[in-house]
Amino acid sequence: MFRPETSKPLNELVDVLLCGPNTLSQGERELIATYVSAQNDCTYCQSIHGAIAANRLGGNEELVQCVKVDFESAEISEKMKALLTIAGKVQRGGKHVTSGT
């Protein structure tokens, strides 16, 4: 509300990334957003994304919590584990997203 000229493009980006056509389900995309938000230690964002992810994943709040704490042991696909690994590296900084890191 404070800066409507900036919120419109940001909301459009969110719609494309989290809601638009994709090979990942909306639940999977929200799960990635939840993980990154948890890594950023943003309570608000991880709560919102986590609630949406759980809803989109059949109400599986346990899975969302597991992904936030230790996604390697979560019951998710290897594809999701690979994507969360990449997302974690991007969250730390672009220079961390190289082979061998």
N, C-alpha and C positions, 0 to 999 in steps of 0.2 A: 504494500500500500504506500510505503514511503517513496519508492522510486518505480512507478508503473512502467516507465520507459525501459527499465532494465529487467523487470520481472517478466515481461512478455517474452523476450527471447530466451530467458532462462527456463521458463515453463515450457516453451516449445521444444527446447533441447531435452528436457526431462521426458516429455511425451514421446519424442523419437527414441530415446535410449531405453525407456522403461515400458512403453506401451505400444510402440509401432511394430510392424511385421519383423520377425526375427526368427532365427533357428532355436533360440532359447525361449522358454516359456516366460510369462511375466513373473511367475514365482521364482524361477531361477535368476532372473535379472534382479529382482528385489533382494534375493539372498546374497548376491554379489554386493549390492549396495549396502546391505546390512553389515556384511563382513568389513567392507572398507570403512564404514561409519564407526564400527567398533574399534578398528585399528586407529582411527582418528580420535578416538575417545569422545565422540559426540553422542551423548545420551539421547538427545532429542532425535537425531537422524537415525541412529540404530534402532530406537524404539519404533519410530514410524515405519521405516523400511522393514523391520523385523515383523511387525504386526501385519503388514501387507503381504510379506513373503509367506508367513504362516497361513494366512487366509487363503492365498493362492495355491498353497501346497497342502490343501485339505485340512487345515487347522493344526499342522504339525509344529507346534511351538518348541518341542524338544529338539527337533532337527535344527531349527534356527539357533537355539542356544548352543548346541553342539558345534555348529559351523563357526559361531563367534569365538568359541573357546579353543577348539582344535578341529578344524575342518578335515584334517587327514584321517581322523577316526570316525567322521560322520558318514552316515549311510547315504552318500551321494555318488554320482557317476564319476569315473576317472576324468571325463571331460570337465566336469564342474571343479574337481580338485585342481586340474591344470589351470583353469581360468581363475580360480581363487589364488593360486600361486602367483600368476601374472598380476592380478589385481593388487595383491599385497606388495609386490615389487614396485608397481606404478605408484602406489600410495606412499612408499618410502622415497620415491624419486625416480625420474625417467632413466637416470644412469644405471639403475639397478636392473633394468630390463635388457639384459644382454646374455648371450650364451655363456654358460659356465658360472653364472652368479646365482 
